Amino acid sequence: MDDLAADPGELRAQGFKALVDALGWANAVRFLRLFEPGLGNYTAERDALLPDWDGATLVREAHTLAFGHDDKK
């Protein structure tokens, strides 16, 4: 194993290269994204954006959107 990386940027570059060598570029990125904390409050944002529908209403609205009419009415 080589000596310690000189600075955090070099360590980051060497670490990412090791991941790419082991996993490939796309899987290295996917692996790193597993550890992102994300931003915001997903639950609160989802509740604010999505209507309060039960399953039957969701299916009916999707059918209306897809076919332009509601057969259940």
DSSP file (Angstrom, degrees, kcal/mol; ACC not computed):
  #  RESIDUE AA STRUCTURE BP1 BP2  ACC     N-H-->O    O-->H-N    N-H-->O    O-->H-N    TCO  KAPPA ALPHA  PHI   PSI    X-CA   Y-CA   Z-CA
    1    1 A M              0   0    0      0, 0.0     3,-0.1     0, 0.0     0, 0.0   0.000 360.0 360.0 360.0 140.6    0.0    0.0    0.0
    2    2 A D        -     0   0    0      1,-0.1     3,-0.1     0, 0.0     0, 0.0  -0.139 360.0 -81.7 -71.4 170.7    1.3    3.5   -0.8
    3    3 A D        -     0   0    0      1,-0.2    -1,-0.1     0, 0.0     3,-0.1  -0.119  66.2 -68.9 -63.3 169.8    1.9    6.2    1.7
    4    4 A L        -     0   0    0      1,-0.1    -1,-0.2    -3,-0.1     2,-0.0  -0.306  60.7 -96.3 -61.0 144.9   -0.9    8.3    3.0
    5    5 A A        -     0   0    0      1,-0.1    -1,-0.1    -3,-0.1     6,-0.1  -0.352  29.5-128.1 -62.4 144.6   -2.5   10.7    0.5
    6    6 A A  S    S-     0   0    0      1,-0.1    -1,-0.1    -3,-0.1    -2,-0.1   0.838  82.1  -0.3 -67.4 -35.0   -1.0   14.2    0.8
    7    7 A D  S  > S-     0   0    0      1,-0.1     4,-2.4     0, 0.0     3,-0.2  -0.942  79.7 -95.5-150.2 167.9   -4.4   16.0    1.1
    8    8 A P  H  > S+     0   0    0      0, 0.0     4,-2.5     0, 0.0     5,-0.2   0.847 120.8  54.8 -58.7 -35.6   -8.1   15.3    1.2
    9    9 A G  H  > S+     0   0    0      2,-0.2     4,-2.3     1,-0.2     5,-0.1   0.911 109.6  46.3 -64.1 -42.5   -8.5   16.0   -2.5
   10   10 A E  H  > S+     0   0    0     -3,-0.2     4,-2.7     2,-0.2     5,-0.2   0.904 112.2  51.1 -66.0 -41.3   -5.8   13.4   -3.4
   11   11 A L  H  X S+     0   0    0     -4,-2.4     4,-2.6     2,-0.2    -2,-0.2   0.917 110.5  49.4 -60.5 -44.0   -7.4   10.9   -1.0
   12   12 A R  H  X S+     0   0    0     -4,-2.5     4,-2.6     2,-0.2    -2,-0.2   0.918 112.0  48.2 -61.2 -44.6  -10.8   11.4   -2.6
   13   13 A A  H  X S+     0   0    0     -4,-2.3     4,-2.3     2,-0.2    -2,-0.2   0.915 113.7  46.2 -64.1 -43.9   -9.3   11.0   -6.1
   14   14 A Q  H  X S+     0   0    0     -4,-2.7     4,-2.2     2,-0.2    -2,-0.2   0.892 113.2  50.4 -66.1 -39.0   -7.4    7.8   -5.1
   15   15 A G  H  X S+     0   0    0     -4,-2.6     4,-2.1    -5,-0.2    -2,-0.2   0.919 111.4  46.9 -65.4 -43.3  -10.5    6.4   -3.4
   16   16 A F  H  X S+     0   0    0     -4,-2.6     4,-2.8     1,-0.2    -2,-0.2   0.896 110.6  53.1 -66.6 -38.7  -12.8    7.1   -6.4
   17   17 A K  H  X S+     0   0    0     -4,-2.3     4,-2.8     2,-0.2    -1,-0.2   0.909 108.2  51.0 -61.2 -41.0  -10.2    5.5   -8.7
   18   18 A A  H  X S+     0   0    0     -4,-2.2     4,-1.9     2,-0.2    -2,-0.2   0.909 111.5  47.5 -63.3 -41.3  -10.1    2.4   -6.5
   19   19 A L  H  X>S+     0   0    0     -4,-2.1     4,-3.3     2,-0.2     5,-0.5   0.926 112.9  48.2 -64.1 -44.3  -13.9    2.2   -6.7
   20   20 A V  H  X5S+     0   0    0     -4,-2.8     4,-2.1     1,-0.2    -2,-0.2   0.911 111.2  50.7 -63.0 -42.3  -13.9    2.7  -10.4
   21   21 A D  H  <5S+     0   0    0     -4,-2.8    -1,-0.2    -5,-0.2    -2,-0.2   0.881 119.7  36.6 -62.5 -37.2  -11.3    0.0  -10.9
   22   22 A A  H  <5S+     0   0    0     -4,-1.9    -2,-0.2    -5,-0.2    -1,-0.2   0.850 135.6  16.8 -83.8 -36.2  -13.2   -2.4   -8.7
   23   23 A L  H  <5S-     0   0    0     -4,-3.3     4,-0.4    -5,-0.2    -3,-0.2   0.604 102.6-110.6-115.0 -16.6  -16.8   -1.6   -9.8
   24   24 A G     X< -     0   0    0     -4,-2.1     4,-2.1    -5,-0.5     5,-0.2  -0.088  42.3 -76.7  89.0 158.6  -16.7    0.4  -13.0
   25   25 A W  H  > S+     0   0    0      1,-0.2     4,-2.2     2,-0.2     5,-0.2   0.934 127.6  46.2 -60.6 -51.0  -17.6    4.0  -13.3
   26   26 A A  H  > S+     0   0    0      1,-0.2     4,-2.4     2,-0.2    -1,-0.2   0.910 115.9  44.8 -62.8 -44.0  -21.4    3.7  -13.2
   27   27 A N  H  > S+     0   0    0     -4,-0.4     4,-2.6     2,-0.2    -1,-0.2   0.822 109.4  56.8 -71.6 -29.3  -21.5    1.3  -10.2
   28   28 A A  H  X S+     0   0    0     -4,-2.1     4,-2.3     2,-0.2    -2,-0.2   0.928 110.2  44.8 -63.7 -43.9  -18.9    3.4   -8.4
   29   29 A V  H  X S+     0   0    0     -4,-2.2     4,-2.2     2,-0.2    -2,-0.2   0.930 113.0  50.6 -64.4 -45.4  -21.2    6.4   -8.6
   30   30 A R  H  X S+     0   0    0     -4,-2.4     4,-0.8     1,-0.2    -2,-0.2   0.910 109.9  51.5 -58.8 -42.2  -24.2    4.3   -7.6
   31   31 A F  H >< S+     0   0    0     -4,-2.6     3,-1.0     1,-0.2     4,-0.4   0.933 109.8  48.4 -60.3 -47.4  -22.3    3.0   -4.6
   32   32 A L  H >< S+     0   0    0     -4,-2.3     3,-1.6     1,-0.3    -1,-0.2   0.858 104.4  60.2 -63.0 -35.2  -21.3    6.5   -3.5
   33   33 A R  H >< S+     0   0    0     -4,-2.2     3,-1.2     1,-0.3    -1,-0.3   0.730  89.4  72.0 -67.2 -20.2  -24.9    7.7   -3.8
   34   34 A L  T << S+     0   0    0     -3,-1.0    -1,-0.3    -4,-0.8    -2,-0.2   0.764 100.2  46.9 -61.9 -23.3  -26.0    5.1   -1.2
   35   35 A F  T <  S+     0   0    0     -3,-1.6    -1,-0.2    -4,-0.4    -2,-0.2   0.348  81.8 115.6-104.5   4.6  -24.3    7.3    1.4
   36   36 A E    <   -     0   0    0     -3,-1.2     3,-0.1    -4,-0.2    -3,-0.0  -0.589  56.9-149.4 -74.0 132.9  -25.7   10.7    0.4
   37   37 A P        -     0   0    0      0, 0.0    -1,-0.1     0, 0.0    -4,-0.0   0.735  32.8-145.9 -74.1 -19.8  -27.9   12.1    3.1
   38   38 A G        -     0   0    0      3,-0.0     2,-0.3    -3,-0.0     3,-0.0  -0.128  14.4 -91.1  77.3 176.9  -30.1   13.9    0.6
   39   39 A L  S    S+     0   0    0     -3,-0.1     3,-0.1     2,-0.0    -3,-0.0  -0.926  73.6   7.6-129.2 152.7  -31.8   17.2    1.2
   40   40 A G  S    S-     0   0    0     -2,-0.3     2,-0.6     1,-0.1     0, 0.0  -0.162  92.1 -62.8  78.9-170.8  -35.2   18.3    2.5
   41   41 A N     >  -     0   0    0      1,-0.2     4,-2.6     2,-0.0     5,-0.2  -0.905  41.8-168.2-120.2  99.0  -37.9   16.3    4.2
   42   42 A Y  H  > S+     0   0    0     -2,-0.6     4,-2.9     1,-0.2     5,-0.2   0.888  85.5  51.3 -57.1 -44.0  -39.2   13.8    1.7
   43   43 A T  H  > S+     0   0    0      1,-0.2     4,-2.4     2,-0.2    -1,-0.2   0.927 112.6  44.4 -63.3 -46.0  -42.2   12.8    3.7
   44   44 A A  H  > S+     0   0    0      2,-0.2     4,-2.0     1,-0.2    -1,-0.2   0.911 115.3  48.5 -65.4 -41.8  -43.4   16.4    4.2
   45   45 A E  H  X S+     0   0    0     -4,-2.6     4,-2.0     2,-0.2     5,-0.2   0.912 111.8  49.3 -65.3 -41.6  -42.8   17.3    0.6
   46   46 A R  H  X S+     0   0    0     -4,-2.9     4,-2.9    -5,-0.2    -2,-0.2   0.931 111.3  49.3 -62.1 -45.7  -44.7   14.2   -0.6
   47   47 A D  H  < S+     0   0    0     -4,-2.4    -1,-0.2     1,-0.2    -2,-0.2   0.854 112.8  48.0 -63.1 -34.7  -47.6   14.9    1.7
   48   48 A A  H  < S+     0   0    0     -4,-2.0    -1,-0.2    -5,-0.2    -2,-0.2   0.825 119.6  37.7 -74.3 -31.5  -47.7   18.5    0.4
   49   49 A L  H  < S+     0   0    0     -4,-2.0    -2,-0.2    -5,-0.2    -3,-0.2   0.839 105.6  67.9 -91.1 -35.9  -47.6   17.6   -3.3
   50   50 A L  S  < S-     0   0    0     -4,-2.9     2,-0.0    -5,-0.2     0, 0.0  -0.646  81.3-117.3 -93.9 142.9  -49.7   14.4   -3.5
   51   51 A P        -     0   0    0      0, 0.0     2,-1.6     0, 0.0    -1,-0.1  -0.329  29.9-109.3 -70.0 158.3  -53.4   14.3   -3.0
   52   52 A D        +     0   0    0     -2,-0.0     2,-0.3    -5,-0.0    -5,-0.0  -0.583  61.8 155.5 -89.0  74.4  -54.9   12.2   -0.2
   53   53 A W        -     0   0    0     -2,-1.6     2,-0.1     2,-0.0    -3,-0.0  -0.762  38.6-134.9-104.9 146.5  -56.3    9.5   -2.4
   54   54 A D     >  -     0   0    0     -2,-0.3     4,-2.2     1,-0.1     5,-0.2  -0.393  41.5 -92.7 -83.7 175.6  -57.1    5.9   -1.5
   55   55 A G  H  > S+     0   0    0      1,-0.2     4,-2.4     2,-0.2     5,-0.2   0.886 124.4  52.1 -59.4 -42.7  -56.1    3.1   -3.9
   56   56 A A  H  > S+     0   0    0      1,-0.2     4,-2.4     2,-0.2    -1,-0.2   0.899 110.5  48.0 -63.2 -41.2  -59.5    3.1   -5.8
   57   57 A T  H  > S+     0   0    0      2,-0.2     4,-2.8     1,-0.2     5,-0.2   0.906 110.2  52.6 -65.8 -41.0  -59.3    6.8   -6.4
   58   58 A L  H  X S+     0   0    0     -4,-2.2     4,-2.3     2,-0.2    -2,-0.2   0.924 111.4  45.9 -59.9 -45.3  -55.8    6.6   -7.6
   59   59 A V  H  X S+     0   0    0     -4,-2.4     4,-2.4     2,-0.2    -2,-0.2   0.916 113.5  49.6 -64.9 -43.0  -56.7    3.8  -10.1
   60   60 A R  H  X S+     0   0    0     -4,-2.4     4,-2.4     1,-0.2    -2,-0.2   0.924 112.6  46.5 -62.1 -45.4  -59.8    5.8  -11.3
   61   61 A E  H  X S+     0   0    0     -4,-2.8     4,-2.4     2,-0.2    -1,-0.2   0.884 112.0  50.8 -66.4 -38.3  -57.8    9.0  -11.8
   62   62 A A  H  X S+     0   0    0     -4,-2.3     4,-2.5    -5,-0.2    -1,-0.2   0.905 110.7  49.6 -64.6 -40.6  -55.0    7.1  -13.6
   63   63 A H  H  X S+     0   0    0     -4,-2.4     4,-2.9     2,-0.2     6,-0.5   0.913 111.2  49.1 -63.8 -42.9  -57.6    5.5  -15.9
   64   64 A T  H  X S+     0   0    0     -4,-2.4     4,-2.2     1,-0.2    -2,-0.2   0.912 112.9  47.5 -62.6 -43.1  -59.2    8.9  -16.6
   65   65 A L  H  < S+     0   0    0     -4,-2.4    -2,-0.2     1,-0.2    -1,-0.2   0.905 117.2  42.7 -64.8 -41.2  -55.8   10.4  -17.4
   66   66 A A  H  < S+     0   0    0     -4,-2.5    -2,-0.2    -5,-0.2    -1,-0.2   0.882 130.4  22.5 -73.6 -38.9  -54.8    7.5  -19.7
   67   67 A F  H  < S-     0   0    0     -4,-2.9    -3,-0.2     2,-0.3    -2,-0.2   0.477  98.8-120.0-114.2  -4.9  -58.1    7.1  -21.5
   68   68 A G  S  < S+     0   0    0     -4,-2.2     2,-0.3    -5,-0.3    -4,-0.2   0.561  83.8  61.9  80.5   8.6  -59.8   10.5  -21.1
   69   69 A H  S    S-     0   0    0     -6,-0.5     2,-0.6    -5,-0.1    -2,-0.3  -0.976  74.3-122.5-156.2 166.8  -62.9    9.2  -19.3
   70   70 A D    >   -     0   0    0     -2,-0.3     3,-0.9     1,-0.1   -10,-0.1  -0.950  13.9-169.6-118.9 110.7  -64.0    7.5  -16.2
   71   71 A D  T 3  S+     0   0    0     -2,-0.6    -1,-0.1     1,-0.2   -11,-0.0   0.672  82.3  65.9 -72.0 -17.1  -65.9    4.2  -16.7
   72   72 A K  T 3         0   0    0      1,-0.2    -1,-0.2   -12,-0.1   -12,-0.0   0.646 360.0 360.0 -82.4 -14.9  -66.9    4.0  -13.0
   73   73 A K    <         0   0    0     -3,-0.9    -1,-0.2     0, 0.0    -2,-0.1   0.472 360.0 360.0 -86.5 360.0  -69.1    7.2  -13.0
